Amino acid sequence: MRGWHNRSETQLDVVCFDYSKGLDISQFSEVYVWDLDKTYLDTKIDSFRGLLATIFEKSLTKKNVPGSSELITSMTRFRKKHYQDDILPLFFVSASPPQMESKILEKFQLDNISPLMMFYKDNLKNLVPSKFLFLKKQIGYKVQALMQLRVQLGENVKIICFGDDSESDATIYTLFSDICTRRHTTLQLSKLLERLGVSAQQIEEILRLQTMLQIQDPVDKIYINLATDTDPQYYIKYGRRCMATYDTFQIALDLVQDQRLSLEELGRIISSLKEHYGFTSNMLVKSFEDLIKRRILGLSSFEMIFNYLIEQKILSHTWQCQIQPLREKRVENGKVYELEGIFEPWIRNDIDYLHEY
């Protein structure tokens, strides 16, 4: 745990470890930003006891969210095979303290994962009774971290975001999108951030970083792992760009639909989920059908994946979905943004961040 100060840069409570080794990260047209806790690792850092247990847990005993490391490995292989690029531009934003960096880096090495950069929250100062509440306040920290990353990326970059329902990640990613796109005036944004519990210092830093960016929305897709069993319909308030998922298989299915993953890699993820995490064919079929019911998978993707699942003996030829898939209406560069008969917007311009509904 010693020496992390010498290997990182700190701005307020945002601690950045740069593993890119001089690589120009502005060259990437598409990058992947992951939350760590309850999105990649199955950890509990939202309480005093949980945070301490996580800090002293050994790398070998840290548990993954089922299929998370396999998904990143598959994405890396897909990128190498189809784009001749050995590097997956992968970044992590974690609410874990920087004292955990060495153990988490060891865990990544065990999983054969190579992030280019990782952000931690300097949070141990909040481990006193009067400040326990700040352990759970992540919006200011994560938005600032995302803004710090954004200023280093290319002008027209697209970011694929991965989070969960335990740390306001849907709010954080969509608010980050709003800030980059200037959907709020400076005064409106300042008041909104203040009401969301962001400190005055952090608001000032976020606004400073905003001035360094051109007006462009970098967020292309948001995946939210339902770690605390939130109703997926809740996320409609953020627009269809924000997709709630019950498991890694559902993320993989949507990545296949958007041509960010192949059927071959989908098969590898299926095998891993069944062999290492106890998934059954019935569980996978249920997840597949859920995406059709929620109008996420379009007809073309459904037919392609349906035939593949038959080949893999996950489905039988006689299986029928209870709801007919809808045709794709708007597809850009292989990415599906709209289905016929669906009227909820892809991106909402009027999100109510202050009220739960």
LOGUMAR-590547 format. One record per residue (C-alpha): x, y, z; residue number from 1. Coordinates in steps of 0.1 Angstrom, whole numbers. Layout:
REM residues N
<atom px="X" py="Y" pz="Z" num="NUM"/>
...
//
This chain:
REM residues 357
<atom px="0" py="0" pz="0" num="1"/>
<atom px="30" py="23" pz="3" num="2"/>
<atom px="44" py="46" pz="-23" num="3"/>
<atom px="12" py="52" pz="-43" num="4"/>
<atom px="18" py="90" pz="-41" num="5"/>
<atom px="49" py="86" pz="-61" num="6"/>
<atom px="32" py="67" pz="-89" num="7"/>
<atom px="1" py="89" pz="-93" num="8"/>
<atom px="-12" py="124" pz="-98" num="9"/>
<atom px="-38" py="138" pz="-74" num="10"/>
<atom px="-63" py="166" pz="-80" num="11"/>
<atom px="-87" py="171" pz="-51" num="12"/>
<atom px="-98" py="136" pz="-42" num="13"/>
<atom px="-92" py="122" pz="-78" num="14"/>
<atom px="-60" py="101" pz="-79" num="15"/>
<atom px="-49" py="90" pz="-114" num="16"/>
<atom px="-25" py="61" pz="-122" num="17"/>
<atom px="-13" py="63" pz="-158" num="18"/>
<atom px="-2" py="29" pz="-172" num="19"/>
<atom px="-2" py="41" pz="-209" num="20"/>
<atom px="36" py="43" pz="-209" num="21"/>
<atom px="37" py="74" pz="-231" num="22"/>
<atom px="10" py="61" pz="-255" num="23"/>
<atom px="-10" py="89" pz="-272" num="24"/>
<atom px="-45" py="80" pz="-260" num="25"/>
<atom px="-60" py="107" pz="-282" num="26"/>
<atom px="-55" py="84" pz="-312" num="27"/>
<atom px="-84" py="61" pz="-302" num="28"/>
<atom px="-117" py="67" pz="-319" num="29"/>
<atom px="-135" py="45" pz="-294" num="30"/>
<atom px="-126" py="38" pz="-257" num="31"/>
<atom px="-141" py="18" pz="-229" num="32"/>
<atom px="-146" py="32" pz="-194" num="33"/>
<atom px="-155" py="8" pz="-166" num="34"/>
<atom px="-165" py="12" pz="-130" num="35"/>
<atom px="-147" py="-13" pz="-108" num="36"/>
<atom px="-168" py="-22" pz="-78" num="37"/>
<atom px="-199" py="-43" pz="-86" num="38"/>
<atom px="-192" py="-38" pz="-123" num="39"/>
<atom px="-159" py="-56" pz="-127" num="40"/>
<atom px="-152" py="-68" pz="-92" num="41"/>
<atom px="-178" py="-81" pz="-67" num="42"/>
<atom px="-168" py="-58" pz="-39" num="43"/>
<atom px="-185" py="-39" pz="-11" num="44"/>
<atom px="-170" py="-5" pz="-4" num="45"/>
<atom px="-201" py="15" pz="6" num="46"/>
<atom px="-196" py="9" pz="44" num="47"/>
<atom px="-168" py="12" pz="69" num="48"/>
<atom px="-166" py="-25" pz="74" num="49"/>
<atom px="-169" py="-33" pz="37" num="50"/>
<atom px="-142" py="-8" pz="27" num="51"/>
<atom px="-117" py="-21" pz="53" num="52"/>
<atom px="-124" py="-58" pz="43" num="53"/>
<atom px="-118" py="-49" pz="6" num="54"/>
<atom px="-86" py="-30" pz="13" num="55"/>
<atom px="-70" py="-60" pz="31" num="56"/>
<atom px="-84" py="-87" pz="8" num="57"/>
<atom px="-57" py="-105" pz="-12" num="58"/>
<atom px="-56" py="-103" pz="-50" num="59"/>
<atom px="-62" py="-140" pz="-54" num="60"/>
<atom px="-94" py="-139" pz="-34" num="61"/>
<atom px="-110" py="-109" pz="-51" num="62"/>
<atom px="-140" py="-121" pz="-70" num="63"/>
<atom px="-151" py="-109" pz="-104" num="64"/>
<atom px="-187" py="-100" pz="-114" num="65"/>
<atom px="-195" py="-132" pz="-134" num="66"/>
<atom px="-180" py="-130" pz="-169" num="67"/>
<atom px="-165" py="-95" pz="-165" num="68"/>
<atom px="-129" py="-104" pz="-172" num="69"/>
<atom px="-139" py="-128" pz="-199" num="70"/>
<atom px="-159" py="-100" pz="-216" num="71"/>
<atom px="-129" py="-77" pz="-216" num="72"/>
<atom px="-107" py="-105" pz="-229" num="73"/>
<atom px="-132" py="-112" pz="-257" num="74"/>
<atom px="-134" py="-75" pz="-266" num="75"/>
<atom px="-96" py="-74" pz="-268" num="76"/>
<atom px="-94" py="-104" pz="-291" num="77"/>
<atom px="-121" py="-90" pz="-313" num="78"/>
<atom px="-104" py="-57" pz="-317" num="79"/>
<atom px="-71" py="-74" pz="-325" num="80"/>
<atom px="-87" py="-98" pz="-351" num="81"/>
<atom px="-109" py="-72" pz="-368" num="82"/>
<atom px="-90" py="-40" pz="-364" num="83"/>
<atom px="-54" py="-53" pz="-362" num="84"/>
<atom px="-50" py="-34" pz="-329" num="85"/>
<atom px="-33" py="-52" pz="-300" num="86"/>
<atom px="-45" py="-25" pz="-275" num="87"/>
<atom px="-80" py="-23" pz="-260" num="88"/>
<atom px="-83" py="14" pz="-249" num="89"/>
<atom px="-96" py="5" pz="-214" num="90"/>
<atom px="-99" py="29" pz="-185" num="91"/>
<atom px="-113" py="23" pz="-149" num="92"/>
<atom px="-129" py="48" pz="-126" num="93"/>
<atom px="-132" py="33" pz="-91" num="94"/>
<atom px="-145" py="47" pz="-58" num="95"/>
<atom px="-119" py="25" pz="-41" num="96"/>
<atom px="-90" py="42" pz="-22" num="97"/>
<atom px="-56" py="45" pz="-39" num="98"/>
<atom px="-41" py="23" pz="-12" num="99"/>
<atom px="-57" py="-6" pz="-30" num="100"/>
<atom px="-40" py="1" pz="-64" num="101"/>
<atom px="-12" py="-24" pz="-61" num="102"/>
<atom px="-36" py="-52" pz="-52" num="103"/>
<atom px="-60" py="-43" pz="-79" num="104"/>
<atom px="-32" py="-41" pz="-104" num="105"/>
<atom px="-21" py="-76" pz="-94" num="106"/>
<atom px="-57" py="-88" pz="-99" num="107"/>
<atom px="-58" py="-73" pz="-134" num="108"/>
<atom px="-25" py="-91" pz="-142" num="109"/>
<atom px="-40" py="-124" pz="-130" num="110"/>
<atom px="-70" py="-117" pz="-152" num="111"/>
<atom px="-47" py="-107" pz="-181" num="112"/>
<atom px="-63" py="-73" pz="-182" num="113"/>
<atom px="-43" py="-42" pz="-191" num="114"/>
<atom px="-60" py="-8" pz="-185" num="115"/>
<atom px="-43" py="23" pz="-198" num="116"/>
<atom px="-53" py="44" pz="-169" num="117"/>
<atom px="-71" py="41" pz="-136" num="118"/>
<atom px="-87" py="66" pz="-112" num="119"/>
<atom px="-91" py="61" pz="-75" num="120"/>
<atom px="-109" py="81" pz="-48" num="121"/>
<atom px="-87" py="94" pz="-19" num="122"/>
<atom px="-114" py="84" pz="6" num="123"/>
<atom px="-97" py="72" pz="37" num="124"/>
<atom px="-99" py="107" pz="52" num="125"/>
<atom px="-137" py="101" pz="53" num="126"/>
<atom px="-133" py="71" pz="77" num="127"/>
<atom px="-144" py="90" pz="107" num="128"/>
<atom px="-180" py="89" pz="121" num="129"/>
<atom px="-188" py="125" pz="111" num="130"/>
<atom px="-178" py="119" pz="75" num="131"/>
<atom px="-192" py="84" pz="68" num="132"/>
<atom px="-218" py="99" pz="45" num="133"/>
<atom px="-190" py="110" pz="21" num="134"/>
<atom px="-180" py="74" pz="15" num="135"/>
<atom px="-211" py="71" pz="-7" num="136"/>
<atom px="-210" py="105" pz="-24" num="137"/>
<atom px="-194" py="96" pz="-57" num="138"/>
<atom px="-209" py="120" pz="-83" num="139"/>
<atom px="-184" py="149" pz="-79" num="140"/>
<atom px="-154" py="125" pz="-78" num="141"/>
<atom px="-165" py="104" pz="-108" num="142"/>
<atom px="-176" py="133" pz="-130" num="143"/>
<atom px="-143" py="151" pz="-123" num="144"/>
<atom px="-123" py="119" pz="-131" num="145"/>
<atom px="-143" py="115" pz="-164" num="146"/>
<atom px="-136" py="151" pz="-173" num="147"/>
<atom px="-99" py="147" pz="-166" num="148"/>
<atom px="-99" py="117" pz="-189" num="149"/>
<atom px="-120" py="134" pz="-216" num="150"/>
<atom px="-95" py="163" pz="-220" num="151"/>
<atom px="-68" py="138" pz="-230" num="152"/>
<atom px="-89" py="119" pz="-256" num="153"/>
<atom px="-95" py="128" pz="-292" num="154"/>
<atom px="-120" py="154" pz="-304" num="155"/>
<atom px="-146" py="130" pz="-318" num="156"/>
<atom px="-140" py="100" pz="-295" num="157"/>
<atom px="-168" py="77" pz="-286" num="158"/>
<atom px="-169" py="63" pz="-251" num="159"/>
<atom px="-187" py="30" pz="-241" num="160"/>
<atom px="-195" py="32" pz="-203" num="161"/>
<atom px="-199" py="4" pz="-179" num="162"/>
<atom px="-213" py="9" pz="-144" num="163"/>
<atom px="-238" py="-5" pz="-119" num="164"/>
<atom px="-269" py="6" pz="-99" num="165"/>
<atom px="-252" py="10" pz="-65" num="166"/>
<atom px="-232" py="43" pz="-71" num="167"/>
<atom px="-254" py="65" pz="-92" num="168"/>
<atom px="-234" py="55" pz="-123" num="169"/>
<atom px="-263" py="62" pz="-147" num="170"/>
<atom px="-266" py="97" pz="-133" num="171"/>
<atom px="-228" py="102" pz="-135" num="172"/>
<atom px="-224" py="90" pz="-171" num="173"/>
<atom px="-253" py="110" pz="-184" num="174"/>
<atom px="-244" py="141" pz="-165" num="175"/>
<atom px="-209" py="138" pz="-179" num="176"/>
<atom px="-225" py="137" pz="-214" num="177"/>
<atom px="-246" py="167" pz="-205" num="178"/>
<atom px="-215" py="187" pz="-194" num="179"/>
<atom px="-195" py="179" pz="-225" num="180"/>
<atom px="-225" py="188" pz="-247" num="181"/>
<atom px="-234" py="220" pz="-228" num="182"/>
<atom px="-270" py="209" pz="-222" num="183"/>
<atom px="-270" py="232" pz="-191" num="184"/>
<atom px="-258" py="268" pz="-187" num="185"/>
<atom px="-229" py="273" pz="-163" num="186"/>
<atom px="-253" py="286" pz="-137" num="187"/>
<atom px="-277" py="257" pz="-141" num="188"/>
<atom px="-249" py="232" pz="-140" num="189"/>
<atom px="-234" py="248" pz="-108" num="190"/>
<atom px="-267" py="247" pz="-90" num="191"/>
<atom px="-274" py="211" pz="-101" num="192"/>
<atom px="-240" py="198" pz="-90" num="193"/>
<atom px="-244" py="216" pz="-57" num="194"/>
<atom px="-278" py="200" pz="-51" num="195"/>
<atom px="-263" py="166" pz="-60" num="196"/>
<atom px="-238" py="171" pz="-31" num="197"/>
<atom px="-207" py="181" pz="-51" num="198"/>
<atom px="-183" py="204" pz="-32" num="199"/>
<atom px="-177" py="240" pz="-43" num="200"/>
<atom px="-141" py="231" pz="-51" num="201"/>
<atom px="-151" py="202" pz="-72" num="202"/>
<atom px="-177" py="222" pz="-91" num="203"/>
<atom px="-150" py="248" pz="-99" num="204"/>
<atom px="-127" py="221" pz="-112" num="205"/>
<atom px="-154" py="205" pz="-133" num="206"/>
<atom px="-163" py="238" pz="-149" num="207"/>
<atom px="-126" py="245" pz="-155" num="208"/>
<atom px="-122" py="212" pz="-174" num="209"/>
<atom px="-154" py="219" pz="-193" num="210"/>
<atom px="-138" py="251" pz="-208" num="211"/>
<atom px="-111" py="229" pz="-223" num="212"/>
<atom px="-135" py="209" pz="-244" num="213"/>
<atom px="-153" py="215" pz="-277" num="214"/>
<atom px="-190" py="209" pz="-277" num="215"/>
<atom px="-194" py="172" pz="-285" num="216"/>
<atom px="-211" py="143" pz="-269" num="217"/>
<atom px="-186" py="115" pz="-263" num="218"/>
<atom px="-209" py="90" pz="-246" num="219"/>
<atom px="-221" py="64" pz="-271" num="220"/>
<atom px="-236" py="37" pz="-248" num="221"/>
<atom px="-240" py="31" pz="-211" num="222"/>
<atom px="-244" py="-3" pz="-196" num="223"/>
<atom px="-257" py="-5" pz="-160" num="224"/>
<atom px="-252" py="-38" pz="-141" num="225"/>
<atom px="-282" py="-44" pz="-118" num="226"/>
<atom px="-262" py="-53" pz="-88" num="227"/>
<atom px="-289" py="-42" pz="-63" num="228"/>
<atom px="-319" py="-55" pz="-83" num="229"/>
<atom px="-332" py="-21" pz="-94" num="230"/>
<atom px="-362" py="-23" pz="-118" num="231"/>
<atom px="-347" py="-19" pz="-154" num="232"/>
<atom px="-376" py="3" pz="-164" num="233"/>
<atom px="-363" py="30" pz="-140" num="234"/>
<atom px="-334" py="37" pz="-165" num="235"/>
<atom px="-358" py="48" pz="-192" num="236"/>
<atom px="-356" py="82" pz="-176" num="237"/>
<atom px="-320" py="85" pz="-189" num="238"/>
<atom px="-329" py="75" pz="-225" num="239"/>
<atom px="-324" py="43" pz="-244" num="240"/>
<atom px="-287" py="49" pz="-246" num="241"/>
<atom px="-286" py="37" pz="-210" num="242"/>
<atom px="-292" py="0" pz="-209" num="243"/>
<atom px="-298" py="-19" pz="-177" num="244"/>
<atom px="-284" py="-54" pz="-177" num="245"/>
<atom px="-290" py="-85" pz="-155" num="246"/>
<atom px="-257" py="-102" pz="-164" num="247"/>
<atom px="-226" py="-100" pz="-186" num="248"/>
<atom px="-243" py="-122" pz="-212" num="249"/>
<atom px="-268" py="-94" pz="-219" num="250"/>
<atom px="-240" py="-69" pz="-224" num="251"/>
<atom px="-223" py="-93" pz="-248" num="252"/>
<atom px="-255" py="-97" pz="-268" num="253"/>
<atom px="-259" py="-60" pz="-273" num="254"/>
<atom px="-222" py="-57" pz="-282" num="255"/>
<atom px="-228" py="-83" pz="-309" num="256"/>
<atom px="-257" py="-63" pz="-322" num="257"/>
<atom px="-235" py="-32" pz="-324" num="258"/>
<atom px="-207" py="-51" pz="-341" num="259"/>
<atom px="-184" py="-46" pz="-312" num="260"/>
<atom px="-182" py="-83" pz="-305" num="261"/>
<atom px="-184" py="-114" pz="-327" num="262"/>
<atom px="-205" py="-146" pz="-324" num="263"/>
<atom px="-173" py="-165" pz="-319" num="264"/>
<atom px="-165" py="-144" pz="-288" num="265"/>
<atom px="-201" py="-146" pz="-276" num="266"/>
<atom px="-197" py="-184" pz="-276" num="267"/>
<atom px="-166" py="-181" pz="-255" num="268"/>
<atom px="-184" py="-160" pz="-230" num="269"/>
<atom px="-213" py="-185" pz="-229" num="270"/>
<atom px="-188" py="-213" pz="-222" num="271"/>
<atom px="-172" py="-194" pz="-194" num="272"/>
<atom px="-205" py="-184" pz="-177" num="273"/>
<atom px="-216" py="-221" pz="-178" num="274"/>
<atom px="-183" py="-236" pz="-167" num="275"/>
<atom px="-171" py="-211" pz="-141" num="276"/>
<atom px="-202" py="-193" pz="-128" num="277"/>
<atom px="-230" py="-219" pz="-128" num="278"/>
<atom px="-251" py="-204" pz="-156" num="279"/>
<atom px="-275" py="-229" pz="-172" num="280"/>
<atom px="-290" py="-228" pz="-207" num="281"/>
<atom px="-323" py="-218" pz="-193" num="282"/>
<atom px="-307" py="-188" pz="-175" num="283"/>
<atom px="-291" py="-177" pz="-208" num="284"/>
<atom px="-324" py="-181" pz="-227" num="285"/>
<atom px="-342" py="-160" pz="-201" num="286"/>
<atom px="-316" py="-132" pz="-205" num="287"/>
<atom px="-318" py="-134" pz="-243" num="288"/>
<atom px="-356" py="-132" pz="-242" num="289"/>
<atom px="-356" py="-103" pz="-217" num="290"/>
<atom px="-337" py="-81" pz="-242" num="291"/>
<atom px="-363" py="-88" pz="-268" num="292"/>
<atom px="-392" py="-80" pz="-244" num="293"/>
<atom px="-374" py="-47" pz="-234" num="294"/>
<atom px="-371" py="-38" pz="-271" num="295"/>
<atom px="-333" py="-38" pz="-271" num="296"/>
<atom px="-324" py="-65" pz="-296" num="297"/>
<atom px="-337" py="-58" pz="-332" num="298"/>
<atom px="-350" py="-83" pz="-356" num="299"/>
<atom px="-317" py="-88" pz="-376" num="300"/>
<atom px="-297" py="-93" pz="-345" num="301"/>
<atom px="-323" py="-116" pz="-330" num="302"/>
<atom px="-323" py="-139" pz="-361" num="303"/>
<atom px="-285" py="-140" pz="-362" num="304"/>
<atom px="-281" py="-148" pz="-325" num="305"/>
<atom px="-311" py="-171" pz="-325" num="306"/>
<atom px="-295" py="-193" pz="-352" num="307"/>
<atom px="-262" py="-192" pz="-333" num="308"/>
<atom px="-278" py="-203" pz="-300" num="309"/>
<atom px="-294" py="-232" pz="-319" num="310"/>
<atom px="-260" py="-242" pz="-332" num="311"/>
<atom px="-246" py="-240" pz="-296" num="312"/>
<atom px="-276" py="-262" pz="-284" num="313"/>
<atom px="-287" py="-234" pz="-261" num="314"/>
<atom px="-320" py="-232" pz="-279" num="315"/>
<atom px="-340" py="-257" pz="-298" num="316"/>
<atom px="-355" py="-253" pz="-333" num="317"/>
<atom px="-390" py="-252" pz="-318" num="318"/>
<atom px="-383" py="-224" pz="-293" num="319"/>
<atom px="-404" py="-193" pz="-299" num="320"/>
<atom px="-401" py="-159" pz="-283" num="321"/>
<atom px="-433" py="-146" pz="-266" num="322"/>
<atom px="-428" py="-112" pz="-283" num="323"/>
<atom px="-420" py="-106" pz="-319" num="324"/>
<atom px="-387" py="-86" pz="-323" num="325"/>
<atom px="-389" py="-52" pz="-339" num="326"/>
<atom px="-371" py="-42" pz="-371" num="327"/>
<atom px="-341" py="-18" pz="-368" num="328"/>
<atom px="-350" py="17" pz="-379" num="329"/>
<atom px="-318" py="37" pz="-374" num="330"/>
<atom px="-284" py="20" pz="-378" num="331"/>
<atom px="-252" py="40" pz="-381" num="332"/>
<atom px="-218" py="24" pz="-388" num="333"/>
<atom px="-233" py="-9" pz="-376" num="334"/>
<atom px="-246" py="5" pz="-343" num="335"/>
<atom px="-284" py="2" pz="-337" num="336"/>
<atom px="-299" py="34" pz="-323" num="337"/>
<atom px="-336" py="30" pz="-330" num="338"/>
<atom px="-362" py="3" pz="-336" num="339"/>
<atom px="-395" py="6" pz="-354" num="340"/>
<atom px="-424" py="16" pz="-331" num="341"/>
<atom px="-402" py="27" pz="-302" num="342"/>
<atom px="-407" py="64" pz="-293" num="343"/>
<atom px="-385" py="68" pz="-262" num="344"/>
<atom px="-356" py="90" pz="-272" num="345"/>
<atom px="-321" py="77" pz="-274" num="346"/>
<atom px="-308" py="106" pz="-254" num="347"/>
<atom px="-330" py="127" pz="-231" num="348"/>
<atom px="-323" py="164" pz="-229" num="349"/>
<atom px="-346" py="169" pz="-198" num="350"/>
<atom px="-334" py="143" pz="-173" num="351"/>
<atom px="-346" py="149" pz="-137" num="352"/>
<atom px="-314" py="141" pz="-117" num="353"/>
<atom px="-329" py="152" pz="-84" num="354"/>
<atom px="-359" py="130" pz="-80" num="355"/>
<atom px="-363" py="92" pz="-80" num="356"/>
<atom px="-392" py="79" pz="-101" num="357"/>
//
